[in-house]
């Protein structure tokens, strides 16, 4: 079974990661209109932060594993 995220390319992966960085729960940046500006402080990773972002991290790791496997399959078949 091929999943949609496995057949996309690096540009889509980068856009997906950027969209995650813009999400309020990641606290990576502060949105000012369409601009994702650096937060004025460091992100403090506490239990609440981990709880809020655990699903995102697990999903990204799953996608990375599938994408890497696909790239290795393609590279080693040639």
Secondary structure, DSSP 8 states (H G I E B T S, - for coil): ---HHHHS-HHHHHHHHHHHHHSGGG-SEEEETTEEEE-SS-----HHHHHHHHHHHHHHHHHHHHHHHHHHHHHHH-
